[in-house]
Amino acid sequence: MPKIKTRRGAAKRFKLTGSGSIRRGKSHKRHLLTHKTRKRKRHLRQVTLVDSVDNGRVRRQLVRG
């Protein structure tokens, strides 16, 4: 039986923390930034955790066989 490959797109977007949570970056920081406030852009730079309802889905994509 072959090994299960990691989905490379997901591996580039998500990282596992030491406690097992999954970190992700925030969206809406690529273009059309001139009308967004300084505060909003500053908060978009921070990383956040994946919501608990999506944890299983993301974890399955990061699985290594």
mmCIF file of the N, C-alpha and C atoms, coordinates in Angstrom:
data_MODEL
# 
_entry.id   MODEL 
# 
loop_
_atom_site.group_PDB 
_atom_site.id 
_atom_site.type_symbol 
_atom_site.label_atom_id 
_atom_site.label_alt_id 
_atom_site.label_comp_id 
_atom_site.label_asym_id 
_atom_site.label_entity_id 
_atom_site.label_seq_id 
_atom_site.pdbx_PDB_ins_code 
_atom_site.Cartn_x 
_atom_site.Cartn_y 
_atom_site.Cartn_z 
_atom_site.occupancy 
_atom_site.B_iso_or_equiv 
_atom_site.pdbx_formal_charge 
_atom_site.auth_seq_id 
_atom_site.auth_comp_id 
_atom_site.auth_asym_id 
_atom_site.auth_atom_id 
_atom_site.pdbx_PDB_model_num 
ATOM 1   N N  . MET A 1 1  ? 0.848   -1.186 0.000  1.00 0.00 ? 1  MET A N  1 
ATOM 2   C CA . MET A 1 1  ? 0.000   0.000  0.000  1.00 0.00 ? 1  MET A CA 1 
ATOM 3   C C  . MET A 1 1  ? 0.890   1.246  0.000  1.00 0.00 ? 1  MET A C  1 
ATOM 4   N N  . PRO A 1 2  ? 0.614   2.208  -0.877 1.00 0.00 ? 2  PRO A N  1 
ATOM 5   C CA . PRO A 1 2  ? 1.482   3.385  -0.955 1.00 0.00 ? 2  PRO A CA 1 
ATOM 6   C C  . PRO A 1 2  ? 1.285   4.330  0.219  1.00 0.00 ? 2  PRO A C  1 
ATOM 7   N N  . LYS A 1 3  ? 2.286   5.142  0.442  1.00 0.00 ? 3  LYS A N  1 
ATOM 8   C CA . LYS A 1 3  ? 2.196   6.160  1.496  1.00 0.00 ? 3  LYS A CA 1 
ATOM 9   C C  . LYS A 1 3  ? 1.169   7.209  1.101  1.00 0.00 ? 3  LYS A C  1 
ATOM 10  N N  . ILE A 1 4  ? 0.586   7.853  2.095  1.00 0.00 ? 4  ILE A N  1 
ATOM 11  C CA . ILE A 1 4  ? -0.350  8.951  1.838  1.00 0.00 ? 4  ILE A CA 1 
ATOM 12  C C  . ILE A 1 4  ? 0.460   10.230 1.733  1.00 0.00 ? 4  ILE A C  1 
ATOM 13  N N  . LYS A 1 5  ? 0.272   10.956 0.646  1.00 0.00 ? 5  LYS A N  1 
ATOM 14  C CA . LYS A 1 5  ? 1.037   12.184 0.445  1.00 0.00 ? 5  LYS A CA 1 
ATOM 15  C C  . LYS A 1 5  ? 0.350   13.364 1.116  1.00 0.00 ? 5  LYS A C  1 
ATOM 16  N N  . THR A 1 6  ? 1.164   14.283 1.604  1.00 0.00 ? 6  THR A N  1 
ATOM 17  C CA . THR A 1 6  ? 0.656   15.534 2.160  1.00 0.00 ? 6  THR A CA 1 
ATOM 18  C C  . THR A 1 6  ? 0.178   16.415 1.025  1.00 0.00 ? 6  THR A C  1 
ATOM 19  N N  . ARG A 1 7  ? -0.922  17.115 1.222  1.00 0.00 ? 7  ARG A N  1 
ATOM 20  C CA . ARG A 1 7  ? -1.373  18.094 0.219  1.00 0.00 ? 7  ARG A CA 1 
ATOM 21  C C  . ARG A 1 7  ? -0.476  19.312 0.341  1.00 0.00 ? 7  ARG A C  1 
ATOM 22  N N  . ARG A 1 8  ? 0.328   19.549 -0.670 1.00 0.00 ? 8  ARG A N  1 
ATOM 23  C CA . ARG A 1 8  ? 1.370   20.571 -0.583 1.00 0.00 ? 8  ARG A CA 1 
ATOM 24  C C  . ARG A 1 8  ? 0.802   21.979 -0.427 1.00 0.00 ? 8  ARG A C  1 
ATOM 25  N N  . GLY A 1 9  ? -0.333  22.265 -1.024 1.00 0.00 ? 9  GLY A N  1 
ATOM 26  C CA . GLY A 1 9  ? -0.948  23.587 -0.874 1.00 0.00 ? 9  GLY A CA 1 
ATOM 27  C C  . GLY A 1 9  ? -1.305  23.864 0.572  1.00 0.00 ? 9  GLY A C  1 
ATOM 28  N N  . ALA A 1 10 ? -1.815  22.842 1.253  1.00 0.00 ? 10 ALA A N  1 
ATOM 29  C CA . ALA A 1 10 ? -2.180  22.999 2.663  1.00 0.00 ? 10 ALA A CA 1 
ATOM 30  C C  . ALA A 1 10 ? -0.930  23.100 3.530  1.00 0.00 ? 10 ALA A C  1 
ATOM 31  N N  . ALA A 1 11 ? 0.108   22.345 3.183  1.00 0.00 ? 11 ALA A N  1 
ATOM 32  C CA . ALA A 1 11 ? 1.339   22.358 3.982  1.00 0.00 ? 11 ALA A CA 1 
ATOM 33  C C  . ALA A 1 11 ? 1.996   23.731 3.962  1.00 0.00 ? 11 ALA A C  1 
ATOM 34  N N  . LYS A 1 12 ? 1.820   24.471 2.869  1.00 0.00 ? 12 LYS A N  1 
ATOM 35  C CA . LYS A 1 12 ? 2.411   25.801 2.774  1.00 0.00 ? 12 LYS A CA 1 
ATOM 36  C C  . LYS A 1 12 ? 1.597   26.849 3.534  1.00 0.00 ? 12 LYS A C  1 
ATOM 37  N N  . ARG A 1 13 ? 0.342   26.563 3.772  1.00 0.00 ? 13 ARG A N  1 
ATOM 38  C CA . ARG A 1 13 ? -0.544  27.544 4.404  1.00 0.00 ? 13 ARG A CA 1 
ATOM 39  C C  . ARG A 1 13 ? -0.697  27.361 5.912  1.00 0.00 ? 13 ARG A C  1 
ATOM 40  N N  . PHE A 1 14 ? -0.521  26.139 6.406  1.00 0.00 ? 14 PHE A N  1 
ATOM 41  C CA . PHE A 1 14 ? -0.785  25.831 7.817  1.00 0.00 ? 14 PHE A CA 1 
ATOM 42  C C  . PHE A 1 14 ? 0.451   25.261 8.489  1.00 0.00 ? 14 PHE A C  1 
ATOM 43  N N  . LYS A 1 15 ? 0.601   25.560 9.787  1.00 0.00 ? 15 LYS A N  1 
ATOM 44  C CA . LYS A 1 15 ? 1.693   24.997 10.586 1.00 0.00 ? 15 LYS A CA 1 
ATOM 45  C C  . LYS A 1 15 ? 1.109   24.485 11.905 1.00 0.00 ? 15 LYS A C  1 
ATOM 46  N N  . LEU A 1 16 ? 1.639   23.373 12.369 1.00 0.00 ? 16 LEU A N  1 
ATOM 47  C CA . LEU A 1 16 ? 1.199   22.836 13.657 1.00 0.00 ? 16 LEU A CA 1 
ATOM 48  C C  . LEU A 1 16 ? 1.980   23.503 14.787 1.00 0.00 ? 16 LEU A C  1 
ATOM 49  N N  . THR A 1 17 ? 1.297   23.841 15.876 1.00 0.00 ? 17 THR A N  1 
ATOM 50  C CA . THR A 1 17 ? 1.964   24.394 17.040 1.00 0.00 ? 17 THR A CA 1 
ATOM 51  C C  . THR A 1 17 ? 2.399   23.243 17.946 1.00 0.00 ? 17 THR A C  1 
ATOM 52  N N  . GLY A 1 18 ? 3.139   23.548 18.975 1.00 0.00 ? 18 GLY A N  1 
ATOM 53  C CA . GLY A 1 18 ? 3.605   22.529 19.899 1.00 0.00 ? 18 GLY A CA 1 
ATOM 54  C C  . GLY A 1 18 ? 2.475   21.823 20.618 1.00 0.00 ? 18 GLY A C  1 
ATOM 55  N N  . SER A 1 19 ? 1.398   22.544 20.897 1.00 0.00 ? 19 SER A N  1 
ATOM 56  C CA . SER A 1 19 ? 0.275   21.944 21.618 1.00 0.00 ? 19 SER A CA 1 
ATOM 57  C C  . SER A 1 19 ? -0.683  21.208 20.689 1.00 0.00 ? 19 SER A C  1 
ATOM 58  N N  . GLY A 1 20 ? -0.409  21.262 19.378 1.00 0.00 ? 20 GLY A N  1 
ATOM 59  C CA . GLY A 1 20 ? -1.250  20.523 18.433 1.00 0.00 ? 20 GLY A CA 1 
ATOM 60  C C  . GLY A 1 20 ? -2.300  21.362 17.735 1.00 0.00 ? 20 GLY A C  1 
ATOM 61  N N  . SER A 1 21 ? -2.370  22.644 18.058 1.00 0.00 ? 21 SER A N  1 
ATOM 62  C CA . SER A 1 21 ? -3.290  23.521 17.333 1.00 0.00 ? 21 SER A CA 1 
ATOM 63  C C  . SER A 1 21 ? -2.710  23.809 15.951 1.00 0.00 ? 21 SER A C  1 
ATOM 64  N N  . ILE A 1 22 ? -3.515  24.391 15.086 1.00 0.00 ? 22 ILE A N  1 
ATOM 65  C CA . ILE A 1 22 ? -3.058  24.684 13.731 1.00 0.00 ? 22 ILE A CA 1 
ATOM 66  C C  . ILE A 1 22 ? -3.093  26.187 13.513 1.00 0.00 ? 22 ILE A C  1 
ATOM 67  N N  . ARG A 1 23 ? -1.948  26.742 13.107 1.00 0.00 ? 23 ARG A N  1 
ATOM 68  C CA . ARG A 1 23 ? -1.836  28.185 12.842 1.00 0.00 ? 23 ARG A CA 1 
ATOM 69  C C  . ARG A 1 23 ? -2.128  28.466 11.382 1.00 0.00 ? 23 ARG A C  1 
ATOM 70  N N  . ARG A 1 24 ? -2.666  29.650 11.123 1.00 0.00 ? 24 ARG A N  1 
ATOM 71  C CA . ARG A 1 24 ? -2.917  30.076 9.755  1.00 0.00 ? 24 ARG A CA 1 
ATOM 72  C C  . ARG A 1 24 ? -2.730  31.586 9.665  1.00 0.00 ? 24 ARG A C  1 
ATOM 73  N N  . GLY A 1 25 ? -2.421  32.048 8.454  1.00 0.00 ? 25 GLY A N  1 
ATOM 74  C CA . GLY A 1 25 ? -2.342  33.482 8.214  1.00 0.00 ? 25 GLY A CA 1 
ATOM 75  C C  . GLY A 1 25 ? -3.725  34.015 7.873  1.00 0.00 ? 25 GLY A C  1 
ATOM 76  N N  . LYS A 1 26 ? -3.869  35.326 7.891  1.00 0.00 ? 26 LYS A N  1 
ATOM 77  C CA . LYS A 1 26 ? -5.159  35.928 7.569  1.00 0.00 ? 26 LYS A CA 1 
ATOM 78  C C  . LYS A 1 26 ? -5.212  36.327 6.097  1.00 0.00 ? 26 LYS A C  1 
ATOM 79  N N  . SER A 1 27 ? -6.417  36.405 5.587  1.00 0.00 ? 27 SER A N  1 
ATOM 80  C CA . SER A 1 27 ? -6.602  36.754 4.176  1.00 0.00 ? 27 SER A CA 1 
ATOM 81  C C  . SER A 1 27 ? -6.831  38.260 4.018  1.00 0.00 ? 27 SER A C  1 
ATOM 82  N N  . HIS A 1 28 ? -7.003  38.707 2.802  1.00 0.00 ? 28 HIS A N  1 
ATOM 83  C CA . HIS A 1 28 ? -7.311  40.108 2.435  1.00 0.00 ? 28 HIS A CA 1 
ATOM 84  C C  . HIS A 1 28 ? -6.123  41.047 2.615  1.00 0.00 ? 28 HIS A C  1 
ATOM 85  N N  . LYS A 1 29 ? -4.897  40.557 2.442  1.00 0.00 ? 29 LYS A N  1 
ATOM 86  C CA . LYS A 1 29 ? -3.735  41.419 2.605  1.00 0.00 ? 29 LYS A CA 1 
ATOM 87  C C  . LYS A 1 29 ? -2.886  41.422 1.330  1.00 0.00 ? 29 LYS A C  1 
ATOM 88  N N  . ARG A 1 30 ? -3.451  41.143 0.166  1.00 0.00 ? 30 ARG A N  1 
ATOM 89  C CA . ARG A 1 30 ? -2.680  41.027 -1.063 1.00 0.00 ? 30 ARG A CA 1 
ATOM 90  C C  . ARG A 1 30 ? -2.749  42.281 -1.934 1.00 0.00 ? 30 ARG A C  1 
ATOM 91  N N  . HIS A 1 31 ? -3.928  42.836 -2.108 1.00 0.00 ? 31 HIS A N  1 
ATOM 92  C CA . HIS A 1 31 ? -4.065  44.008 -2.978 1.00 0.00 ? 31 HIS A CA 1 
ATOM 93  C C  . HIS A 1 31 ? -5.257  44.835 -2.497 1.00 0.00 ? 31 HIS A C  1 
ATOM 94  N N  . LEU A 1 32 ? -5.492  45.965 -3.135 1.00 0.00 ? 32 LEU A N  1 
ATOM 95  C CA . LEU A 1 32 ? -6.549  46.909 -2.727 1.00 0.00 ? 32 LEU A CA 1 
ATOM 96  C C  . LEU A 1 32 ? -6.364  47.350 -1.280 1.00 0.00 ? 32 LEU A C  1 
ATOM 97  N N  . LEU A 1 33 ? -5.134  47.689 -0.931 1.00 0.00 ? 33 LEU A N  1 
ATOM 98  C CA . LEU A 1 33 ? -4.821  48.023 0.460  1.00 0.00 ? 33 LEU A CA 1 
ATOM 99  C C  . LEU A 1 33 ? -4.971  49.511 0.769  1.00 0.00 ? 33 LEU A C  1 
ATOM 100 N N  . THR A 1 34 ? -5.117  50.335 -0.248 1.00 0.00 ? 34 THR A N  1 
ATOM 101 C CA . THR A 1 34 ? -5.115  51.782 -0.003 1.00 0.00 ? 34 THR A CA 1 
ATOM 102 C C  . THR A 1 34 ? -6.336  52.241 0.782  1.00 0.00 ? 34 THR A C  1 
ATOM 103 N N  . HIS A 1 35 ? -7.466  51.572 0.625  1.00 0.00 ? 35 HIS A N  1 
ATOM 104 C CA . HIS A 1 35 ? -8.664  52.026 1.343  1.00 0.00 ? 35 HIS A CA 1 
ATOM 105 C C  . HIS A 1 35 ? -8.829  51.348 2.698  1.00 0.00 ? 35 HIS A C  1 
ATOM 106 N N  . LYS A 1 36 ? -7.956  50.400 3.029  1.00 0.00 ? 36 LYS A N  1 
ATOM 107 C CA . LYS A 1 36 ? -8.044  49.752 4.331  1.00 0.00 ? 36 LYS A CA 1 
ATOM 108 C C  . LYS A 1 36 ? -7.260  50.566 5.352  1.00 0.00 ? 36 LYS A C  1 
ATOM 109 N N  . THR A 1 37 ? -7.762  50.608 6.571  1.00 0.00 ? 37 THR A N  1 
ATOM 110 C CA . THR A 1 37 ? -7.130  51.436 7.598  1.00 0.00 ? 37 THR A CA 1 
ATOM 111 C C  . THR A 1 37 ? -5.820  50.806 8.060  1.00 0.00 ? 37 THR A C  1 
ATOM 112 N N  . ARG A 1 38 ? -4.972  51.632 8.652  1.00 0.00 ? 38 ARG A N  1 
ATOM 113 C CA . ARG A 1 38 ? -3.692  51.165 9.173  1.00 0.00 ? 38 ARG A CA 1 
ATOM 114 C C  . ARG A 1 38 ? -3.907  50.071 10.217 1.00 0.00 ? 38 ARG A C  1 
ATOM 115 N N  . LYS A 1 39 ? -4.878  50.279 11.058 1.00 0.00 ? 39 LYS A N  1 
ATOM 116 C CA . LYS A 1 39 ? -5.168  49.312 12.126 1.00 0.00 ? 39 LYS A CA 1 
ATOM 117 C C  . LYS A 1 39 ? -5.581  47.961 11.535 1.00 0.00 ? 39 LYS A C  1 
ATOM 118 N N  . ARG A 1 40 ? -6.415  48.012 10.520 1.00 0.00 ? 40 ARG A N  1 
ATOM 119 C CA . ARG A 1 40 ? -6.897  46.770 9.896  1.00 0.00 ? 40 ARG A CA 1 
ATOM 120 C C  . ARG A 1 40 ? -5.750  45.999 9.247  1.00 0.00 ? 40 ARG A C  1 
ATOM 121 N N  . LYS A 1 41 ? -4.871  46.709 8.550  1.00 0.00 ? 41 LYS A N  1 
ATOM 122 C CA . LYS A 1 41 ? -3.728  46.060 7.894  1.00 0.00 ? 41 LYS A CA 1 
ATOM 123 C C  . LYS A 1 41 ? -2.754  45.495 8.922  1.00 0.00 ? 41 LYS A C  1 
ATOM 124 N N  . ARG A 1 42 ? -2.594  46.195 10.032 1.00 0.00 ? 42 ARG A N  1 
ATOM 125 C CA . ARG A 1 42 ? -1.706  45.732 11.105 1.00 0.00 ? 42 ARG A CA 1 
ATOM 126 C C  . ARG A 1 42 ? -2.231  44.421 11.698 1.00 0.00 ? 42 ARG A C  1 
ATOM 127 N N  . HIS A 1 43 ? -3.533  44.346 11.898 1.00 0.00 ? 43 HIS A N  1 
ATOM 128 C CA . HIS A 1 43 ? -4.123  43.130 12.458 1.00 0.00 ? 43 HIS A CA 1 
ATOM 129 C C  . HIS A 1 43 ? -4.090  41.975 11.466 1.00 0.00 ? 43 HIS A C  1 
ATOM 130 N N  . LEU A 1 44 ? -4.113  42.278 10.182 1.00 0.00 ? 44 LEU A N  1 
ATOM 131 C CA . LEU A 1 44 ? -4.051  41.223 9.172  1.00 0.00 ? 44 LEU A CA 1 
ATOM 132 C C  . LEU A 1 44 ? -2.673  40.572 9.100  1.00 0.00 ? 44 LEU A C  1 
ATOM 133 N N  . ARG A 1 45 ? -1.650  41.246 9.623  1.00 0.00 ? 45 ARG A N  1 
ATOM 134 C CA . ARG A 1 45 ? -0.303  40.666 9.629  1.00 0.00 ? 45 ARG A CA 1 
ATOM 135 C C  . ARG A 1 45 ? -0.161  39.534 10.639 1.00 0.00 ? 45 ARG A C  1 
ATOM 136 N N  . GLN A 1 46 ? -1.010  39.524 11.652 1.00 0.00 ? 46 GLN A N  1 
ATOM 137 C CA . GLN A 1 46 ? -0.881  38.542 12.725 1.00 0.00 ? 46 GLN A CA 1 
ATOM 138 C C  . GLN A 1 46 ? -1.421  37.182 12.295 1.00 0.00 ? 46 GLN A C  1 
ATOM 139 N N  . VAL A 1 47 ? -0.866  36.134 12.894 1.00 0.00 ? 47 VAL A N  1 
ATOM 140 C CA . VAL A 1 47 ? -1.379  34.793 12.622 1.00 0.00 ? 47 VAL A CA 1 
ATOM 141 C C  . VAL A 1 47 ? -2.455  34.469 13.639 1.00 0.00 ? 47 VAL A C  1 
ATOM 142 N N  . THR A 1 48 ? -3.309  33.527 13.295 1.00 0.00 ? 48 THR A N  1 
ATOM 143 C CA . THR A 1 48 ? -4.386  33.131 14.190 1.00 0.00 ? 48 THR A CA 1 
ATOM 144 C C  . THR A 1 48 ? -4.521  31.616 14.126 1.00 0.00 ? 48 THR A C  1 
ATOM 145 N N  . LEU A 1 49 ? -5.389  31.060 14.929 1.00 0.00 ? 49 LEU A N  1 
ATOM 146 C CA . LEU A 1 49 ? -5.586  29.616 14.951 1.00 0.00 ? 49 LEU A CA 1 
ATOM 147 C C  . LEU A 1 49 ? -6.772  29.239 14.078 1.00 0.00 ? 49 LEU A C  1 
ATOM 148 N N  . VAL A 1 50 ? -6.709  28.061 13.518 1.00 0.00 ? 50 VAL A N  1 
ATOM 149 C CA . VAL A 1 50 ? -7.819  27.533 12.730 1.00 0.00 ? 50 VAL A CA 1 
ATOM 150 C C  . VAL A 1 50 ? -8.975  27.256 13.681 1.00 0.00 ? 50 VAL A C  1 
ATOM 151 N N  . ASP A 1 51 ? -10.185 27.557 13.259 1.00 0.00 ? 51 ASP A N  1 
ATOM 152 C CA . ASP A 1 51 ? -11.368 27.353 14.088 1.00 0.00 ? 51 ASP A CA 1 
ATOM 153 C C  . ASP A 1 51 ? -11.565 25.869 14.376 1.00 0.00 ? 51 ASP A C  1 
ATOM 154 N N  . SER A 1 52 ? -12.157 25.564 15.505 1.00 0.00 ? 52 SER A N  1 
ATOM 155 C CA . SER A 1 52 ? -12.274 24.168 15.945 1.00 0.00 ? 52 SER A CA 1 
ATOM 156 C C  . SER A 1 52 ? -13.089 23.310 14.975 1.00 0.00 ? 52 SER A C  1 
ATOM 157 N N  . VAL A 1 53 ? -14.094 23.896 14.314 1.00 0.00 ? 53 VAL A N  1 
ATOM 158 C CA . VAL A 1 53 ? -14.897 23.102 13.372 1.00 0.00 ? 53 VAL A CA 1 
ATOM 159 C C  . VAL A 1 53 ? -14.104 22.704 12.133 1.00 0.00 ? 53 VAL A C  1 
ATOM 160 N N  . ASP A 1 54 ? -13.051 23.462 11.789 1.00 0.00 ? 54 ASP A N  1 
ATOM 161 C CA . ASP A 1 54 ? -12.241 23.155 10.612 1.00 0.00 ? 54 ASP A CA 1 
ATOM 162 C C  . ASP A 1 54 ? -10.996 22.351 10.943 1.00 0.00 ? 54 ASP A C  1 
ATOM 163 N N  . ASN A 1 55 ? -10.730 22.143 12.223 1.00 0.00 ? 55 ASN A N  1 
ATOM 164 C CA . ASN A 1 55 ? -9.496  21.471 12.642 1.00 0.00 ? 55 ASN A CA 1 
ATOM 165 C C  . ASN A 1 55 ? -9.330  20.099 12.004 1.00 0.00 ? 55 ASN A C  1 
ATOM 166 N N  . GLY A 1 56 ? -10.370 19.296 12.016 1.00 0.00 ? 56 GLY A N  1 
ATOM 167 C CA . GLY A 1 56 ? -10.288 17.948 11.463 1.00 0.00 ? 56 GLY A CA 1 
ATOM 168 C C  . GLY A 1 56 ? -10.001 17.947 9.976  1.00 0.00 ? 56 GLY A C  1 
ATOM 169 N N  . ARG A 1 57 ? -10.659 18.843 9.259  1.00 0.00 ? 57 ARG A N  1 
ATOM 170 C CA . ARG A 1 57 ? -10.470 18.933 7.807  1.00 0.00 ? 57 ARG A CA 1 
ATOM 171 C C  . ARG A 1 57 ? -9.036  19.302 7.452  1.00 0.00 ? 57 ARG A C  1 
ATOM 172 N N  . VAL A 1 58 ? -8.499  20.299 8.159  1.00 0.00 ? 58 VAL A N  1 
ATOM 173 C CA . VAL A 1 58 ? -7.138  20.757 7.870  1.00 0.00 ? 58 VAL A CA 1 
ATOM 174 C C  . VAL A 1 58 ? -6.139  19.677 8.272  1.00 0.00 ? 58 VAL A C  1 
ATOM 175 N N  . ARG A 1 59 ? -6.379  19.033 9.400  1.00 0.00 ? 59 ARG A N  1 
ATOM 176 C CA . ARG A 1 59 ? -5.464  18.000 9.892  1.00 0.00 ? 59 ARG A CA 1 
ATOM 177 C C  . ARG A 1 59 ? -5.386  16.828 8.903  1.00 0.00 ? 59 ARG A C  1 
ATOM 178 N N  . ARG A 1 60 ? -6.513  16.469 8.303  1.00 0.00 ? 60 ARG A N  1 
ATOM 179 C CA . ARG A 1 60 ? -6.522  15.385 7.307  1.00 0.00 ? 60 ARG A CA 1 
ATOM 180 C C  . ARG A 1 60 ? -5.679  15.755 6.085  1.00 0.00 ? 60 ARG A C  1 
ATOM 181 N N  . GLN A 1 61 ? -5.677  17.037 5.723  1.00 0.00 ? 61 GLN A N  1 
ATOM 182 C CA . GLN A 1 61 ? -4.877  17.459 4.567  1.00 0.00 ? 61 GLN A CA 1 
ATOM 183 C C  . GLN A 1 61 ? -3.391  17.480 4.883  1.00 0.00 ? 61 GLN A C  1 
ATOM 184 N N  . LEU A 1 62 ? -3.048  17.625 6.151  1.00 0.00 ? 62 LEU A N  1 
ATOM 185 C CA . LEU A 1 62 ? -1.647  17.683 6.550  1.00 0.00 ? 62 LEU A CA 1 
ATOM 186 C C  . LEU A 1 62 ? -1.077  16.318 6.907  1.00 0.00 ? 62 LEU A C  1 
ATOM 187 N N  . VAL A 1 63 ? -1.884  15.263 6.776  1.00 0.00 ? 63 VAL A N  1 
ATOM 188 C CA . VAL A 1 63 ? -1.466  13.926 7.204  1.00 0.00 ? 63 VAL A CA 1 
ATOM 189 C C  . VAL A 1 63 ? -0.279  13.448 6.377  1.00 0.00 ? 63 VAL A C  1 
ATOM 190 N N  . ARG A 1 64 ? 0.650   12.774 7.026  1.00 0.00 ? 64 ARG A N  1 
ATOM 191 C CA . ARG A 1 64 ? 1.794   12.184 6.318  1.00 0.00 ? 64 ARG A CA 1 
ATOM 192 C C  . ARG A 1 64 ? 1.737   10.687 6.542  1.00 0.00 ? 64 ARG A C  1 
ATOM 193 N N  . GLY A 1 65 ? 1.785   9.932  5.464  1.00 0.00 ? 65 GLY A N  1 
ATOM 194 C CA . GLY A 1 65 ? 1.658   8.474  5.571  1.00 0.00 ? 65 GLY A CA 1 
ATOM 195 C C  . GLY A 1 65 ? 2.900   7.777  5.996  1.00 0.00 ? 65 GLY A C  1 
# 
